[in-house]
């Protein structure tokens, strides 16, 4: 939860001699700009796509990684397979990765072909260096590989994808819970809650968790779920846990992320032995009700929770809807789940 990401202090972009002349002549109309964490993400101006294609970075439900790399760069070659692992793991949750090289297409294309499945995400060529200027130069970044994490049109993080914090940042960004300032604000209170759990003072632990949740109920939705697990597993109080779970259905009525996470924690978290599947299904359905009609991920969530609850027929029907609604790049993943639920639903039917 608490991230140790180091936020860089970014300087001003380089400018041409002609631009300096213009500034000297008309300083009132020259605007200095810096791309930094918190800035609006620039547009992608791509010359050509080697594989895949991403039209824009505008989908609020997706998390984007724009990564600048080169075929000659040894650290880039090291990061590519790991980026592919992240892409395969999280693309169903809305992760989009775009690799951008400013080398010639004739150089990049054979390299990508050779990398094959170890470089599975979209790759673009920026031979005019427009994208590199708008991103790398504007952020005063002169080393590669360099990744920009973008969500809801804002730059959340800038740095090397080999950074030890990178995976954690991605996971929190996908969940909509990457905010170093809020995390820092709550750090001591969360630590106090965990200390209280360790000495089995569950009453104080609950108070600390409540204090954190009060800071921002949406951002700290995972803390609300942690409180549920604490009551159920550590305190061994299923009655209190059920009461808190029911309260969360109301408190998080407009927070699909927390409702979805609650549903999956109840249905599949290894620490939980006694599962309230009814609550899990209600939470998943409530998350689905918030989503847009026909949202593939919401349908998939509802199907998965029913599968985990042993309701294979219902899981099959919902997963079929999810598969039909899924984007082309995701259909294979959705189809595999559909086939699994279908097999189980068939086995569950009485033999005649």
N, C-alpha and C positions, 0 to 999 in steps of 0.2 A: 504494500500500500504506500509506504513512504519511500519516495524515490530520492536517490542521491545524484540526480542529474545536474551536471554543471552547465549553467546557461552562459553562453558566450557573450561577451561585450563586443558588438560588431561595429566596425568603423564605416566611414563613408566610401562609396564606390569610386573606382578610378574614372577619370574623365579624359576625353581627348583634348588635344591642343586647340582644336576648333571650338570645343565647348568652353575651354578656359577663356578664350578670346571673347566669346559671347557673354560669359559671366562678367568679365571686366567691363564690357561695353554697356550691358544692361543688367545690373545685379538684381533689380527688382523682379525680373521675370524668371530668374534662374532658381530652381527649387532643388535643394540637396535632398536626396532620398537614401534611406538605408533599409534593407530588408532584414528583419530580425524576428525573434520569437514574439508573437503577438501581432505581427504585420498581416495584412491581407495577402493571400497568396497570389503571385503574378499568374497570368495566363500562360498556357503552354503554346509555344509557337514552333511546331515541329515540321521539319522539312520532309521527312518520310519515316514510315514505320517498317522496321525489320520483321517484327512479329507482333501480333495483337494490335490493338488501337484503343486509345482512351481519348474521348472527344473533349472532356473538360474535367475540372476538379470540383464540381458544384453539388454533387449528391451529398446531402447532409447526413445520410446514413452510412457513408463510406469513409474509410480512413485511407489516405493516399501517402505513399512514399515516392518521392521524386528523387532518384539517386543518380548522381553524375559519376561516370566511370570511363575507363578506356581499356582497349585490348592489351596495351603494353604494361598496364599497372598491376604489379604483383599483389598488393593488398586487395585490389578490386577482384582479382581472380579468386582470392580467398573468401571474399564476402558474397560472391554470386551464389554458390550452393546454399549458403545459409539464408540468403534472401528468398531463394526458391523454397526452402523448408518453411519459412514464415508464410510465404504466399500460399502454399498448399495447405498449411494448417489453418490459416485465418481467412482465406478468400470467401468461404461461405458466410463468414461474419462481416464481410464487407471490406476486406483489405485489398487495396489495389496498389501494385508496385509498377513503377515506370522507370526503366533504365535508360539514361540519356547519355549518348556519346557524341562528341563533336568531330569524330573522325569520318573519313569517307565511307560511304555505303559499301563500297567494294572491300573495305577492310573489316567493317563490323559484321556484315552478313555471314561470311564464312566462319567467323569466330563464334557467332551465335549458333550456327548450324552444328559446329563441332561440339559445343557445350550441350546441345540436345536437351534432355529432360532436366539437366542440372541448372538450366537457365530458362525457366518455364513462364516467366512473366513478360508483359509487353516491353519491347525494346524499341527505342527511337533514335534517329540520327539527326543531329542538330548542326549540319555543316555550315549554315549561315551564322551560327553562334548566337542567335537571337535569344534562345532559352537560357543559354549559359550566361549571357549578359544580364538578363532579367533576374536570374536567380543567383548564380555563383558570384558574379562580379558585384551585384547589388548588395550581397551579404558579406562581401570581402572575404570570400572563401577561395583559397588558392591551392588547396590540396584535395586529392581524390583517393578513395571514394568519399563522397560527401552526400549525405541524405537529408532531405527536408521532409518532415512529417506534417501533413496537412489534414485538418478536419474542419468541416463547416466553414470553409473558406479562409481559415486562419493558419498561419505557420505555428505549430506547437513546439517544434524541436529542430535543431540544426546540428549536425555532427557526423562523425564517422560511424557507419553501420556496424563496425567491429567493436564499438564502445560496449563495455560490459553492461551498461544500463539500457541499451537499445531495445532488447526484447521486452523488458518490463515496460518501457515507455510505450511500445506498440500495443501491448496488451491493455494497458490503461487507456490509451487513446481510443482503441476500438470500443472499449466499454464506456467511453465518454467521461472518463474519470482521470484525466491527466491535467493536473493543476498544481504545480510545485508550491505555490503560495498557500493554498488551502491545506495541502499536505503538511507543510511546515507548521502552520498554525495549530494543527490537531496532533502533531507528533507526540508531544509530552502527555497529552490526555489519553491517547491510544496506548502508550507505553504503560501508563498508570492502570488502565483497564486490564491489560495483559498481566501485569504484576498481581492485581487483585484476583484474577482467575487462577494464577499459579498458587496462591495461598488459600484458594477456595473461598474467598470473600466475594461471592457472586452478587450480593446486593450492591456493594461498592462498584464492582465491575459494570453492572448494568447502568449505574448512575453515570459513570465515565463514558460509556458508549452513548448514552442518551445525550450527554453534553456535546459529543462530537457530531452526532446526527443533527442536533439543533443548529450547528454552524451552517450546514447546507444539506438538507435531506436527500437531494438527488445525487450530488457528488459523493456523499458518504452513504449511499445505498448499500455498499458492500459491508459497511460497519453495522448497518441494521440487520443484515443477514448473519454477520458474525455474532451478533447478540442472540439471534435465534439458535445458532449452533451451540453457543455457550450455555444457554438455558437447557437445551435438549441433551447435549452430550456431556458437558463438564458438570453442570449442576444436576443432571439427571432428573429434570423437572418437566416432563412432557406436557403437563397442564399449563404451566407458565409459558412454555414454548409455543403451544397451540394458541394461547391467548395473544401472544406477541405476533404470531403469524397472521392471525385474523386481523389484528390491528394494522399490520403492514398492508393488507389488501386495501384498507381504507386510506392510510397515510400515503401510499404510493399509487393511488388510483390513476394518476396521470404519468407515472414513471414506468414505462414498459421495460426499461433495462433492469431495474431492481426486481420487478415482478418476475421477469424471465429468469433472472439469476436465482431468485428464491425457489422457483419451481424446479430448476435443475439441481440445486443443492439438496432439496428434500428428496428428490427422486433418485439421485445417483452419487451423492457425496459418500466416500468410503467411510468417513467417521460416523455416519448415522446408521444405526442398526434398525430402529423402529421408524418406518417411513409413513408420513401422513400423506398418502397419495391423493386423497380427496382435496387437501389444501394445495398440493402441487398442481393438480389439474385446474383448480380454480384460479391459481396465480397465472398459469400459462394462458388460460382462456382470457383472463383480464388483460394480460399483455397483448394478446392477439386483438382484443377489442380496441386497443389504442392505435394499433398499426393501421396502415392504409388497407382498404379492402383488397384481398388477393395478394397480400404481402407474403412472398415465398418463405422468408425466414420466420415470420410469425407462425405460419402454417407448419413449418418444419418443427418448431419448438413444441407446438401442441401435439404433433404426431409423436415426437420423441418421448414426451412425458407419458403419454398413453401407452406407448410401447414398454417403457420402464415399469408402468403399473400393471402390465399384463393384458392390456386392452388392445389386442393385436388387430382386430377388425377395424376399430376406430382409428388406430394408428395408420393402417393401410390407406383408408379413405382420405385422411388428412394429408398424408405424404404424397398421395397421387395429385391432390390439388397443389401441393407445394412444388412438385416436379413440373407440373404444367405451367406454373407461374414463374419458375426459376429462369434466370438469365442463361443464355446458351453456354457460357463458360462453366456454369455450375451444374448443368443438367446431369452430367455423368455421376457426380457425387450424390445428387438427390435420387437418381435412379437406383443406385446401389442400396440405399436405405429402403426405398420402395420395395425392391425385390426381397430384402430381408424380412420386412414386415409382412409381405404377401405370403412368403413361405410359412412364417409362424402362424398367420391367420388361417392358412390352409390346414396346418397340423392341428389347430385348435378346433376345427370343425368336426362334428361327430361323423364317424365312418358309417355309411349306409350299405 
